[in-house]
Amino acid sequence: MISDLDKTLENLFQLEFGTTLPFDLSFAIPDKNFAPISKTRNTLNCYLYEIIEDRELRSVDPVLHRNANGTIDKVLPPARIKLSYCITAWSPAQPTPGGEPQLDEHTLLSQVLLVLLKYPLLPERVLAGELTNQVPPPTMIVMPDTSKATSDFWSAIGGQLRPSLDYKVTIAMQYQTPTTGPMVTTIVTSIGGEGPFFTIGGSVRDSNTPPKALVSAWVRVNETGQMYVTDENGYFLVDRIGGGKYTLTVRAVGFKEGSRSINVPQPDGLYDVNLTPL
């Protein structure tokens, strides 16, 4: 996945500077032995110097995806990994005629800085490998790392102090396999000592055999006024409802209005409603 990010950065630069980059691109350590790749072009070096988990972005709540067969995919949240790059520009032995090597380097750094500031989110079209269609998408920021002294960094790698950009990208790393199980139709919660409250789930289908899911059906809890709409698989959820007896009224285009009495919690755990075509 880390090498995919390197390729993604290359794709981003190609998006902005052209498929044939006007500079050489390197990911090597910029120590005292580092030198531009060629003698005629500037080298942009993106050195990955730190990989840490961003605990501030950690989430513990799983994401639930309901399937057409009534099962639930439980996807545990990914780890959020922050990767930090030190980006430097290196002029070749033959700088731009009439100029100094430092001016070439400063010009390239300025151009790259404008590109990186332009994209707080890495655009989908440049994502490579496992970063493709990642949720949440990779985010990035260019900023000085005030927790570290720049001189300490260069001393640690045995290099010479030089202008650099501190560039950080946060990616999602899925490290646990999603699980699939039956849909839970009743969940009990307590809020601030009040309750218990329930979240109940059911489906709306037609009366045919086999029944078909009804999308965008309207579900109302008469006693509380709560209203919900079924999803693309015909499912609905009623949240934060107290225990007791209720009546569900259900409507869908092309079907007769339906209703059913329920107890919360329902002994059989079923809150489904079938509608008859007009």
Summary of the structure (lengths in Angstrom):
residues: 278
radius of gyration: 28.5
end to end distance: 54.1
largest distance: 86.5
contacts: 769
relative contact order: 0.14
helix: 18%
strand: 39%
